[in-house]
Amino acid sequence: MGGGPSLQGFDWSLLANHPRVVVINRAFKDVPTAAVWFSEDFDVITRLWGTTPEWTGFKGVKVLHALDKKFERLVEEVDPGVHFLRTAREGKFWAKDFSEGLSYSSNSMIGALNLVDIMGADPICLLGVDCQERGEREVNYHEDYDKRGTPRAGDAQYRSFKSDFENWAAWHLRGREVINLNPTSAVTCWPKQEPVGYLTSSLHASA
């Protein structure tokens, strides 16, 4: 689950207690029963929510893809229970096991997709993957993350995100069934379905 504005007004109860949910960045606050929290943004822990009751009460596995070793020390000072994945290769790649670290881009969803691919997820269902050029409009469903005093992602960056999904992640996930649960997403490489209908009929039936 990413952070696109398509998730504004989403019924979070659809994901409550589901055993195979991965949340990215601030999304742990909306799905506190998720199995895994994932991010490449150490600020989520060190600056934003690492000492809050929501964070300390999150029982899922907390995974930080540490792109710089100095971040690990800063995170461990706040929460020593965080698990680190370290990239052991240079350049753009797609990891086949965790010893290599993970593929990465300019958004944490690429790393999360590599994570669940290694774990064998099939199908992989995407929420909040929008990549729509929005100008000055909201670009994230959670304002307290998007407006944290750091530069806002611009349309050029969203075009880059879209390209990484369509030309990088999709190629490496071609053996998996990937479903984009945002019918209006700008990402066109995977089939799209309405989120409520799919989650109600498919995910809960297989839980």
N, CA and C atoms as a LAMMPS dump frame, in Angstrom:
ITEM: TIMESTEP
0
ITEM: NUMBER OF ATOMS
621
ITEM: BOX BOUNDS ff ff ff
-5.0000000000000000e+02 5.0000000000000000e+02
-5.0000000000000000e+02 5.0000000000000000e+02
-5.0000000000000000e+02 5.0000000000000000e+02
ITEM: ATOMS id mol type element x y z
1 1 1 N 0.839 -1.176 0
2 1 2 C 0 0 0
3 1 3 C 0.88 1.235 0
4 2 1 N 0.721 2.051 -1.06
5 2 2 C 1.482 3.278 -1.18
6 2 3 C 0.741 4.457 -0.59
7 3 1 N 0.945 5.635 -1.182
8 3 2 C 0.379 6.834 -0.58
9 3 3 C -0.328 7.758 -1.537
10 4 1 N -0.728 7.271 -2.707
11 4 2 C -1.374 8.142 -3.666
12 4 3 C -2.69 8.707 -3.171
13 5 1 N -3.107 9.873 -3.691
14 5 2 C -4.341 10.516 -3.231
15 5 3 C -5.598 9.728 -3.546
16 6 1 N -5.509 8.691 -4.361
17 6 2 C -6.681 7.849 -4.608
18 6 3 C -7.149 7.161 -3.332
19 7 1 N -6.32 7.13 -2.302
20 7 2 C -6.691 6.483 -1.042
21 7 3 C -7.442 7.406 -0.089
22 8 1 N -7.647 8.647 -0.475
23 8 2 C -8.453 9.533 0.37
24 8 3 C -9.87 8.975 0.462
25 9 1 N -10.327 8.774 1.684
26 9 2 C -11.661 8.228 1.893
27 9 3 C -11.731 6.716 1.795
28 10 1 N -10.591 6.036 1.674
29 10 2 C -10.58 4.582 1.549
30 10 3 C -11.092 3.925 2.833
31 11 1 N -11.796 2.804 2.701
32 11 2 C -12.32 2.058 3.84
33 11 3 C -11.22 1.135 4.366
34 12 1 N -10.502 1.583 5.371
35 12 2 C -9.362 0.831 5.879
36 12 3 C -9.766 -0.473 6.549
37 13 1 N -11.021 -0.607 6.93
38 13 2 C -11.461 -1.853 7.567
39 13 3 C -11.324 -3.047 6.618
40 14 1 N -11.255 -2.781 5.305
41 14 2 C -11.095 -3.866 4.332
42 14 3 C -9.75 -4.578 4.498
43 15 1 N -8.778 -3.876 5.074
44 15 2 C -7.457 -4.458 5.246
45 15 3 C -7.168 -4.88 6.68
46 16 1 N -8.068 -4.581 7.587
47 16 2 C -7.841 -4.888 8.999
48 16 3 C -7.683 -6.392 9.207
49 17 1 N -6.594 -6.766 9.864
50 17 2 C -6.302 -8.156 10.238
51 17 3 C -6.066 -9.079 9.051
52 18 1 N -5.933 -8.515 7.848
53 18 2 C -5.551 -9.38 6.734
54 18 3 C -4.09 -9.781 6.909
55 19 1 N -3.742 -11.049 6.678
56 19 2 C -2.403 -11.523 7.045
57 19 3 C -1.282 -11.138 6.097
58 20 1 N -1.579 -10.513 4.941
59 20 2 C -0.511 -10.298 3.964
60 20 3 C -0.501 -8.866 3.44
61 21 1 N -0.529 -7.901 4.343
62 21 2 C -0.52 -6.494 3.94
63 21 3 C 0.851 -5.886 4.24
64 22 1 N 1.403 -5.194 3.242
65 22 2 C 2.642 -4.441 3.414
66 22 3 C 2.306 -2.959 3.292
67 23 1 N 2.639 -2.182 4.305
68 23 2 C 2.365 -0.742 4.292
69 23 3 C 3.681 0.023 4.15
70 24 1 N 3.626 1.141 3.441
71 24 2 C 4.808 1.939 3.166
72 24 3 C 4.691 3.289 3.877
73 25 1 N 5.802 3.688 4.485
74 25 2 C 5.896 5.01 5.123
75 25 3 C 4.809 5.207 6.165
76 26 1 N 4.036 6.233 6.073
77 26 2 C 3.088 6.608 7.121
78 26 3 C 1.855 5.704 7.186
79 27 1 N 1.697 4.783 6.221
80 27 2 C 0.475 3.988 6.109
81 27 3 C 0.255 3.038 7.287
82 28 1 N 1.264 2.808 8.116
83 28 2 C 1.07 1.953 9.287
84 28 3 C 0.003 2.521 10.211
85 29 1 N -0.206 3.835 10.159
86 29 2 C -1.211 4.455 11.026
87 29 3 C -2.63 4.073 10.595
88 30 1 N -2.815 3.801 9.308
89 30 2 C -4.135 3.437 8.8
90 30 3 C -4.389 1.939 8.866
91 31 1 N -3.321 1.141 8.784
92 31 2 C -3.469 -0.32 8.855
93 31 3 C -2.509 -0.836 9.937
94 32 1 N -2.859 -0.642 11.199
95 32 2 C -1.949 -1.042 12.282
96 32 3 C -1.791 -2.546 12.405
97 33 1 N -2.644 -3.328 11.707
98 33 2 C -2.539 -4.789 11.761
99 33 3 C -1.735 -5.355 10.592
100 34 1 N -1.101 -4.495 9.795
101 34 2 C -0.334 -4.972 8.643
102 34 3 C 0.797 -5.896 9.086
103 35 1 N 1.173 -6.803 8.186
104 35 2 C 2.233 -7.757 8.506
105 35 3 C 3.611 -7.126 8.437
106 36 1 N 3.791 -6.16 7.525
107 36 2 C 5.113 -5.574 7.298
108 36 3 C 4.975 -4.079 7.081
109 37 1 N 5.843 -3.308 7.728
110 37 2 C 6.042 -1.898 7.383
111 37 3 C 7.341 -1.806 6.627
112 38 1 N 7.354 -1.026 5.543
113 38 2 C 8.549 -0.903 4.721
114 38 3 C 8.763 0.553 4.331
115 39 1 N 10.033 0.957 4.287
116 39 2 C 10.351 2.295 3.816
117 39 3 C 11.822 2.39 3.459
118 40 1 N 12.155 3.405 2.679
119 40 2 C 13.535 3.824 2.465
120 40 3 C 13.763 5.21 3.065
121 41 1 N 12.783 5.677 3.823
122 41 2 C 12.807 7.019 4.392
123 41 3 C 12.983 6.92 5.905
124 42 1 N 14.212 7.084 6.376
125 42 2 C 14.47 6.954 7.808
126 42 3 C 13.803 8.05 8.619
127 43 1 N 13.419 9.171 7.974
128 43 2 C 12.745 10.256 8.685
129 43 3 C 11.417 9.813 9.289
130 44 1 N 10.785 8.813 8.704
131 44 2 C 9.524 8.306 9.259
132 44 3 C 9.716 7.921 10.71
133 45 1 N 10.88 7.364 11.018
134 45 2 C 11.182 6.926 12.379
135 45 3 C 11.848 8.024 13.184
136 46 1 N 12.873 8.655 12.617
137 46 2 C 13.698 9.569 13.409
138 46 3 C 13.074 10.933 13.619
139 47 1 N 12.267 11.404 12.666
140 47 2 C 11.719 12.762 12.767
141 47 3 C 10.219 12.802 13
142 48 1 N 9.517 11.791 12.508
143 48 2 C 8.064 11.917 12.449
144 48 3 C 7.333 11.091 13.5
145 49 1 N 7.402 9.759 13.445
146 49 2 C 6.502 8.962 14.279
147 49 3 C 7.175 7.902 15.128
148 50 1 N 8.504 7.867 15.159
149 50 2 C 9.186 6.779 15.844
150 50 3 C 8.927 6.667 17.329
151 51 1 N 8.498 7.748 17.969
152 51 2 C 8.22 7.704 19.406
153 51 3 C 6.734 7.788 19.722
154 52 1 N 5.884 7.726 18.695
155 52 2 C 4.449 7.848 18.913
156 52 3 C 3.839 6.523 19.34
157 53 1 N 2.685 6.546 20.001
158 53 2 C 2.019 5.29 20.388
159 53 3 C 1.664 4.423 19.187
160 54 1 N 1.314 5.054 18.056
161 54 2 C 0.967 4.265 16.869
162 54 3 C 2.166 3.448 16.386
163 55 1 N 3.352 4.054 16.417
164 55 2 C 4.546 3.353 15.961
165 55 3 C 4.961 2.262 16.944
166 56 1 N 5.032 2.607 18.215
167 56 2 C 5.465 1.621 19.199
168 56 3 C 4.453 0.494 19.33
169 57 1 N 3.186 0.768 18.996
170 57 2 C 2.164 -0.262 19.084
171 57 3 C 2.03 -1.119 17.838
172 58 1 N 2.74 -0.763 16.78
173 58 2 C 2.656 -1.536 15.54
174 58 3 C 3.375 -2.871 15.739
175 59 1 N 2.673 -3.98 15.506
176 59 2 C 3.212 -5.3 15.817
177 59 3 C 3.808 -6.012 14.605
178 60 1 N 3.654 -5.434 13.426
179 60 2 C 4.225 -6.064 12.243
180 60 3 C 5.74 -5.924 12.206
181 61 1 N 6.361 -6.583 11.243
182 61 2 C 7.806 -6.49 11.056
183 61 3 C 8.121 -5.13 10.432
184 62 1 N 9.084 -4.425 10.999
185 62 2 C 9.482 -3.103 10.505
186 62 3 C 10.776 -3.243 9.723
187 63 1 N 10.719 -2.923 8.431
188 63 2 C 11.865 -3.123 7.55
189 63 3 C 12.258 -1.791 6.92
190 64 1 N 13.489 -1.386 7.145
191 64 2 C 14.019 -0.19 6.503
192 64 3 C 15.08 -0.616 5.496
193 65 1 N 14.893 -0.212 4.255
194 65 2 C 15.917 -0.428 3.237
195 65 3 C 16.919 0.708 3.407
196 66 1 N 18.022 0.421 4.073
197 66 2 C 18.969 1.459 4.468
198 66 3 C 19.938 1.741 3.319
199 67 1 N 19.736 2.868 2.661
200 67 2 C 20.564 3.214 1.513
201 67 3 C 21.9 3.831 1.926
202 68 1 N 22.039 4.144 3.2
203 68 2 C 23.298 4.668 3.729
204 68 3 C 23.431 4.156 5.163
205 69 1 N 24.567 3.573 5.481
206 69 2 C 24.738 2.943 6.792
207 69 3 C 24.575 3.923 7.948
208 70 1 N 24.864 5.2 7.713
209 70 2 C 24.738 6.163 8.801
210 70 3 C 23.288 6.298 9.266
211 71 1 N 22.319 5.989 8.373
212 71 2 C 20.914 6.062 8.746
213 71 3 C 20.572 5 9.788
214 72 1 N 21.246 3.87 9.708
215 72 2 C 20.929 2.77 10.616
216 72 3 C 21.156 3.182 12.075
217 73 1 N 22.269 3.84 12.336
218 73 2 C 22.555 4.266 13.709
219 73 3 C 21.489 5.223 14.218
220 74 1 N 21.082 6.163 13.381
221 74 2 C 20.056 7.121 13.784
222 74 3 C 18.735 6.426 14.099
223 75 1 N 18.393 5.427 13.295
224 75 2 C 17.141 4.697 13.506
225 75 3 C 17.224 3.839 14.757
226 76 1 N 18.336 3.159 14.953
227 76 2 C 18.48 2.281 16.114
228 76 3 C 18.385 3.043 17.426
229 77 1 N 18.773 4.305 17.422
230 77 2 C 18.659 5.11 18.634
231 77 3 C 17.204 5.331 19.025
232 78 1 N 16.321 5.302 18.041
233 78 2 C 14.898 5.511 18.302
234 78 3 C 14.17 4.188 18.486
235 79 1 N 14.47 3.208 17.607
236 79 2 C 13.782 1.923 17.655
237 79 3 C 14.757 0.816 17.272
238 80 1 N 15.329 0.127 18.255
239 80 2 C 16.288 -0.941 17.968
240 80 3 C 15.643 -2.184 17.361
241 81 1 N 14.308 -2.219 17.267
242 81 2 C 13.616 -3.373 16.723
243 81 3 C 13.447 -3.35 15.217
244 82 1 N 13.907 -2.287 14.563
245 82 2 C 13.787 -2.188 13.112
246 82 3 C 14.787 -3.13 12.442
247 83 1 N 14.335 -3.82 11.389
248 83 2 C 15.203 -4.693 10.608
249 83 3 C 15.732 -3.918 9.405
250 84 1 N 17.006 -4.112 9.111
251 84 2 C 17.622 -3.397 8
252 84 3 C 17.929 -4.343 6.841
253 85 1 N 17.643 -3.865 5.647
254 85 2 C 18.124 -4.515 4.434
255 85 3 C 19.142 -3.59 3.804
256 86 1 N 20.293 -4.131 3.456
257 86 2 C 21.389 -3.325 2.937
258 86 3 C 21.682 -3.75 1.504
259 87 1 N 21.727 -2.793 0.612
260 87 2 C 22.03 -3.086 -0.78
261 87 3 C 23.52 -3.378 -0.935
262 88 1 N 23.817 -4.554 -1.478
263 88 2 C 25.204 -4.992 -1.604
264 88 3 C 25.745 -4.811 -3.019
265 89 1 N 24.951 -4.225 -3.893
266 89 2 C 25.371 -4.044 -5.284
267 89 3 C 25.191 -2.59 -5.688
268 90 1 N 25.949 -2.177 -6.676
269 90 2 C 25.804 -0.837 -7.215
270 90 3 C 24.992 -0.883 -8.506
271 91 1 N 24.418 0.254 -8.861
272 91 2 C 23.662 0.341 -10.104
273 91 3 C 22.248 -0.189 -9.956
274 92 1 N 21.527 -0.163 -11.048
275 92 2 C 20.119 -0.565 -11.058
276 92 3 C 20.044 -2.081 -11.234
277 93 1 N 19.35 -2.732 -10.35
278 93 2 C 19.229 -4.187 -10.421
279 93 3 C 17.936 -4.601 -9.734
280 94 1 N 17.609 -5.876 -9.839
281 94 2 C 16.438 -6.44 -9.154
282 94 3 C 16.925 -7.637 -8.36
283 95 1 N 16.841 -7.536 -7.035
284 95 2 C 17.407 -8.572 -6.183
285 95 3 C 16.616 -9.875 -6.277
286 96 1 N 17.351 -10.986 -6.238
287 96 2 C 16.746 -12.315 -6.241
288 96 3 C 16.652 -12.908 -4.842
289 97 1 N 17.418 -12.383 -3.916
290 97 2 C 17.299 -12.776 -2.508
291 97 3 C 17.783 -11.61 -1.648
292 98 1 N 17.494 -11.697 -0.364
293 98 2 C 17.745 -10.564 0.517
294 98 3 C 19.228 -10.288 0.74
295 99 1 N 20.096 -11.23 0.421
296 99 2 C 21.528 -10.989 0.596
297 99 3 C 22.027 -9.885 -0.329
298 100 1 N 21.307 -9.613 -1.409
299 100 2 C 21.685 -8.553 -2.336
300 100 3 C 21.147 -7.188 -1.946
301 101 1 N 20.269 -7.149 -0.937
302 101 2 C 19.538 -5.922 -0.638
303 101 3 C 18.283 -5.894 -1.479
304 102 1 N 17.921 -4.73 -1.994
305 102 2 C 16.723 -4.6 -2.819
306 102 3 C 16.979 -3.601 -3.929
307 103 1 N 16.211 -3.734 -4.99
308 103 2 C 16.196 -2.698 -6.013
309 103 3 C 15.648 -1.412 -5.401
310 104 1 N 16.082 -0.286 -5.912
311 104 2 C 15.558 0.968 -5.379
312 104 3 C 15.459 2.005 -6.482
313 105 1 N 14.601 2.969 -6.222
314 105 2 C 14.351 4.054 -7.156
315 105 3 C 14.165 5.3 -6.313
316 106 1 N 13.392 6.249 -6.82
317 106 2 C 13.134 7.457 -6.049
318 106 3 C 11.831 7.369 -5.267
319 107 1 N 11.238 6.167 -5.184
320 107 2 C 10.079 5.971 -4.313
321 107 3 C 10.148 4.58 -3.701
322 108 1 N 9.641 4.45 -2.491
323 108 2 C 9.791 3.21 -1.734
324 108 3 C 8.994 2.049 -2.312
325 109 1 N 8.019 2.303 -3.183
326 109 2 C 7.22 1.215 -3.726
327 109 3 C 8.063 0.26 -4.573
328 110 1 N 9.1 0.759 -5.25
329 110 2 C 9.951 -0.135 -6.031
330 110 3 C 10.617 -1.16 -5.116
331 111 1 N 11.197 -0.699 -4.021
332 111 2 C 11.794 -1.622 -3.065
333 111 3 C 10.773 -2.578 -2.469
334 112 1 N 9.578 -2.076 -2.18
335 112 2 C 8.528 -2.925 -1.618
336 112 3 C 8.12 -4.019 -2.602
337 113 1 N 8.049 -3.679 -3.893
338 113 2 C 7.714 -4.682 -4.901
339 113 3 C 8.799 -5.739 -5.005
340 114 1 N 10.058 -5.339 -4.927
341 114 2 C 11.141 -6.312 -4.929
342 114 3 C 11.059 -7.201 -3.69
343 115 1 N 10.708 -6.595 -2.55
344 115 2 C 10.552 -7.336 -1.3
345 115 3 C 9.513 -8.443 -1.437
346 116 1 N 8.317 -8.101 -1.897
347 116 2 C 7.258 -9.106 -1.96
348 116 3 C 7.496 -10.115 -3.084
349 117 1 N 8.241 -9.704 -4.114
350 117 2 C 8.62 -10.649 -5.158
351 117 3 C 9.524 -11.73 -4.574
352 118 1 N 10.541 -11.33 -3.796
353 118 2 C 11.425 -12.299 -3.149
354 118 3 C 10.626 -13.21 -2.219
355 119 1 N 9.624 -12.663 -1.556
356 119 2 C 8.81 -13.447 -0.623
357 119 3 C 7.819 -14.365 -1.336
358 120 1 N 7.69 -14.228 -2.658
359 120 2 C 6.833 -15.127 -3.423
360 120 3 C 5.388 -14.716 -3.532
361 121 1 N 5.079 -13.448 -3.29
362 121 2 C 3.684 -12.996 -3.351
363 121 3 C 3.114 -13.148 -4.762
364 122 1 N 1.92 -13.721 -4.85
365 122 2 C 1.253 -13.884 -6.14
366 122 3 C -0.209 -14.255 -5.868
367 123 1 N -1.143 -13.36 -6.158
368 123 2 C -0.976 -12.081 -6.843
369 123 3 C -0.414 -10.983 -5.929
370 124 1 N 0.031 -9.915 -6.563
371 124 2 C 0.472 -8.705 -5.87
372 124 3 C -0.544 -7.618 -6.177
373 125 1 N -1.175 -7.083 -5.157
374 125 2 C -2.217 -6.074 -5.335
375 125 3 C -1.685 -4.715 -4.88
376 126 1 N -1.818 -3.728 -5.732
377 126 2 C -1.282 -2.402 -5.452
378 126 3 C -2.393 -1.442 -5.048
379 127 1 N -2.153 -0.694 -4.003
380 127 2 C -3.045 0.385 -3.582
381 127 3 C -2.242 1.673 -3.502
382 128 1 N -2.833 2.777 -3.96
383 128 2 C -2.176 4.074 -3.845
384 128 3 C -1.041 4.283 -4.816
385 129 1 N -1.004 3.531 -5.916
386 129 2 C -0.01 3.747 -6.97
387 129 3 C -0.69 4.571 -8.056
388 130 1 N -0.535 5.884 -7.988
389 130 2 C -1.28 6.798 -8.856
390 130 3 C -0.417 7.388 -9.965
391 131 1 N 0.668 8.058 -9.569
392 131 2 C 1.628 8.655 -10.519
393 131 3 C 0.976 9.64 -11.488
394 132 1 N -0.035 10.331 -11.041
395 132 2 C -0.707 11.303 -11.899
396 132 3 C -0.06 12.665 -11.734
397 133 1 N 0.124 13.342 -12.841
398 133 2 C 0.641 14.706 -12.781
399 133 3 C -0.457 15.612 -12.244
400 134 1 N -0.138 16.297 -11.142
401 134 2 C -1.182 16.999 -10.408
402 134 3 C -0.869 18.469 -10.164
403 135 1 N 0.249 18.953 -10.674
404 135 2 C 0.569 20.348 -10.437
405 135 3 C 0.692 20.63 -8.951
406 136 1 N -0.065 21.59 -8.472
407 136 2 C -0.001 21.972 -7.065
408 136 3 C -1.051 21.276 -6.216
409 137 1 N -1.785 20.368 -6.838
410 137 2 C -2.801 19.657 -6.06
411 137 3 C -2.148 18.617 -5.151
412 138 1 N -2.949 18.041 -4.261
413 138 2 C -2.421 17.08 -3.306
414 138 3 C -1.851 15.872 -4.043
415 139 1 N -0.716 15.398 -3.594
416 139 2 C -0.073 14.26 -4.22
417 139 3 C 0.06 13.077 -3.272
418 140 1 N -0.52 13.156 -2.096
419 140 2 C -0.409 12.087 -1.129
420 140 3 C -1.684 12.086 -0.287
421 141 1 N -2.182 10.922 0.051
422 141 2 C -3.431 10.888 0.813
423 141 3 C -3.226 11.276 2.264
424 142 1 N -1.994 11.208 2.762
425 142 2 C -1.759 11.555 4.162
426 142 3 C -0.98 12.861 4.234
427 143 1 N -1.69 13.927 4.536
428 143 2 C -1.093 15.262 4.522
429 143 3 C 0.037 15.399 5.536
430 144 1 N -0.045 14.676 6.649
431 144 2 C 0.987 14.835 7.667
432 144 3 C 2.315 14.236 7.233
433 145 1 N 2.334 13.44 6.196
434 145 2 C 3.602 12.981 5.624
435 145 3 C 4.015 13.882 4.472
436 146 1 N 3.075 14.188 3.612
437 146 2 C 3.369 14.963 2.409
438 146 3 C 3.809 16.387 2.728
439 147 1 N 3.287 16.961 3.806
440 147 2 C 3.571 18.355 4.143
441 147 3 C 4.432 18.434 5.401
442 148 1 N 5.538 17.736 5.387
443 148 2 C 6.395 17.65 6.568
444 148 3 C 7.547 18.619 6.534
445 149 1 N 7.516 19.565 5.605
446 149 2 C 8.577 20.548 5.546
447 149 3 C 9.694 20.21 4.589
448 150 1 N 9.537 19.126 3.816
449 150 2 C 10.523 18.758 2.807
450 150 3 C 9.931 19.021 1.43
451 151 1 N 10.769 19.135 0.401
452 151 2 C 10.239 19.487 -0.922
453 151 3 C 9.206 18.492 -1.441
454 152 1 N 8.148 19.021 -1.998
455 152 2 C 7.082 18.21 -2.564
456 152 3 C 7.534 17.61 -3.893
457 153 1 N 7.183 16.346 -4.121
458 153 2 C 7.483 15.726 -5.409
459 153 3 C 6.717 16.441 -6.513
460 154 1 N 7.402 16.751 -7.586
461 154 2 C 6.771 17.447 -8.689
462 154 3 C 6.355 16.5 -9.796
463 155 1 N 5.728 17.069 -10.834
464 155 2 C 5.22 16.243 -11.92
465 155 3 C 6.33 15.479 -12.631
466 156 1 N 7.509 16.081 -12.761
467 156 2 C 8.613 15.374 -13.412
468 156 3 C 8.977 14.121 -12.634
469 157 1 N 8.91 14.208 -11.312
470 157 2 C 9.229 13.045 -10.499
471 157 3 C 8.152 11.97 -10.648
472 158 1 N 6.888 12.392 -10.786
473 158 2 C 5.829 11.398 -10.978
474 158 3 C 5.942 10.705 -12.324
475 159 1 N 6.436 11.419 -13.323
476 159 2 C 6.7 10.765 -14.606
477 159 3 C 7.828 9.747 -14.455
478 160 1 N 8.806 10.073 -13.62
479 160 2 C 9.897 9.14 -13.364
480 160 3 C 9.383 7.909 -12.621
481 161 1 N 8.518 8.115 -11.616
482 161 2 C 7.918 6.985 -10.901
483 161 3 C 7.193 6.066 -11.88
484 162 1 N 6.355 6.661 -12.716
485 162 2 C 5.567 5.902 -13.691
486 162 3 C 6.483 5.089 -14.598
487 163 1 N 7.559 5.703 -15.064
488 163 2 C 8.5 5.004 -15.934
489 163 3 C 9.138 3.819 -15.211
490 164 1 N 9.492 4.003 -13.942
491 164 2 C 10.099 2.906 -13.199
492 164 3 C 9.129 1.739 -13.025
493 165 1 N 7.873 2.025 -12.785
494 165 2 C 6.889 0.951 -12.674
495 165 3 C 6.725 0.214 -14.004
496 166 1 N 6.571 0.974 -15.072
497 166 2 C 6.228 0.381 -16.354
498 166 3 C 7.415 -0.254 -17.07
499 167 1 N 8.611 0.302 -16.885
500 167 2 C 9.767 -0.159 -17.649
501 167 3 C 10.794 -0.919 -16.827
502 168 1 N 10.587 -0.936 -15.512
503 168 2 C 11.541 -1.634 -14.652
504 168 3 C 10.846 -2.703 -13.818
505 169 1 N 9.945 -2.29 -12.944
506 169 2 C 9.283 -3.263 -12.067
507 169 3 C 8.442 -4.259 -12.865
508 170 1 N 7.678 -3.779 -13.831
509 170 2 C 6.795 -4.673 -14.589
510 170 3 C 7.588 -5.75 -15.312
511 171 1 N 8.754 -5.389 -15.84
512 171 2 C 9.572 -6.373 -16.548
513 171 3 C 10.043 -7.466 -15.603
514 172 1 N 10.452 -7.072 -14.397
515 172 2 C 10.953 -8.06 -13.445
516 172 3 C 9.828 -8.849 -12.776
517 173 1 N 8.628 -8.326 -12.8
518 173 2 C 7.485 -9.022 -12.194
519 173 3 C 6.622 -9.73 -13.241
520 174 1 N 7.153 -9.936 -14.427
521 174 2 C 6.336 -10.476 -15.514
522 174 3 C 5.865 -11.907 -15.242
523 175 1 N 6.489 -12.606 -14.297
524 175 2 C 6.008 -13.931 -13.929
525 175 3 C 4.957 -13.918 -12.837
526 176 1 N 4.635 -12.735 -12.315
527 176 2 C 3.637 -12.604 -11.241
528 176 3 C 2.353 -11.961 -11.782
529 177 1 N 1.267 -12.263 -11.118
530 177 2 C 0.032 -11.531 -11.404
531 177 3 C 0.025 -10.272 -10.55
532 178 1 N 0.02 -9.116 -11.183
533 178 2 C 0.007 -7.835 -10.478
534 178 3 C -1.28 -7.114 -10.848
535 179 1 N -2.002 -6.644 -9.845
536 179 2 C -3.286 -5.983 -10.053
537 179 3 C -3.226 -4.603 -9.434
538 180 1 N -3.507 -3.6 -10.216
539 180 2 C -3.514 -2.215 -9.754
540 180 3 C -4.928 -1.86 -9.315
541 181 1 N -5.108 -1.668 -8.014
542 181 2 C -6.439 -1.384 -7.479
543 181 3 C -6.72 0.115 -7.467
544 182 1 N -6.383 0.755 -8.551
545 182 2 C -6.744 2.152 -8.786
546 182 3 C -7.109 2.29 -10.265
547 183 1 N -8.394 2.29 -10.584
548 183 2 C -8.809 2.344 -11.991
549 183 3 C -8.368 3.602 -12.718
550 184 1 N -8.037 4.674 -11.998
551 184 2 C -7.626 5.919 -12.648
552 184 3 C -6.12 6.134 -12.597
553 185 1 N -5.36 5.131 -12.178
554 185 2 C -3.918 5.259 -12.088
555 185 3 C -3.307 5.577 -13.445
556 186 1 N -2.259 6.406 -13.425
557 186 2 C -1.528 6.7 -14.66
558 186 3 C -0.609 5.552 -15.06
559 187 1 N -0.397 4.6 -14.171
560 187 2 C 0.435 3.432 -14.47
561 187 3 C -0.413 2.431 -15.246
562 188 1 N -0.002 2.101 -16.45
563 188 2 C -0.85 1.333 -17.368
564 188 3 C -0.347 -0.08 -17.655
565 189 1 N 0.716 -0.519 -17.006
566 189 2 C 1.324 -1.804 -17.36
567 189 3 C 0.636 -3.003 -16.735
568 190 1 N -0.224 -2.77 -15.73
569 190 2 C -0.889 -3.886 -15.057
570 190 3 C -2.403 -3.716 -15.139
571 191 1 N -3.158 -4.799 -15.166
572 191 2 C -4.614 -4.682 -15.187
573 191 3 C -5.138 -3.972 -13.949
574 192 1 N -6.248 -3.267 -14.115
575 192 2 C -6.815 -2.475 -13.029
576 192 3 C -8.166 -3.036 -12.612
577 193 1 N -8.454 -2.913 -11.337
578 193 2 C -9.76 -3.308 -10.807
579 193 3 C -10.181 -2.314 -9.738
580 194 1 N -11.485 -2.262 -9.482
581 194 2 C -11.994 -1.438 -8.393
582 194 3 C -11.549 -2.053 -7.066
583 195 1 N -11.034 -1.236 -6.146
584 195 2 C -10.45 -1.804 -4.931
585 195 3 C -11.441 -2.502 -4.018
586 196 1 N -12.602 -1.895 -3.768
587 196 2 C -13.521 -2.468 -2.791
588 196 3 C -14.018 -3.827 -3.248
589 197 1 N -14.441 -3.919 -4.498
590 197 2 C -14.954 -5.199 -4.994
591 197 3 C -13.891 -6.277 -4.961
592 198 1 N -12.684 -5.939 -5.389
593 198 2 C -11.634 -6.955 -5.414
594 198 3 C -11.249 -7.405 -4.007
595 199 1 N -11.047 -6.438 -3.118
596 199 2 C -10.617 -6.782 -1.769
597 199 3 C -11.682 -7.607 -1.039
598 200 1 N -12.923 -7.266 -1.256
599 200 2 C -14.003 -7.975 -0.577
600 200 3 C -14.132 -9.403 -1.074
601 201 1 N -14.089 -9.584 -2.389
602 201 2 C -14.346 -10.904 -2.947
603 201 3 C -13.139 -11.812 -2.979
604 202 1 N -11.957 -11.254 -3.207
605 202 2 C -10.781 -12.079 -3.438
606 202 3 C -9.889 -12.23 -2.207
607 203 1 N -9.434 -11.101 -1.658
608 203 2 C -8.466 -11.191 -0.569
609 203 3 C -9.065 -11.793 0.685
610 204 1 N -10.227 -11.347 1.078
611 204 2 C -10.82 -11.878 2.305
612 204 3 C -11.246 -13.319 2.129
613 205 1 N -11.592 -13.699 0.917
614 205 2 C -11.985 -15.093 0.68
615 205 3 C -10.809 -16.04 0.816
616 206 1 N -9.597 -15.527 0.547
617 206 2 C -8.417 -16.382 0.605
618 206 3 C -7.646 -16.242 1.903
619 207 1 N -8.096 -15.334 2.781
620 207 2 C -7.358 -15.079 4.023
621 207 3 C -7.406 -16.298 4.942
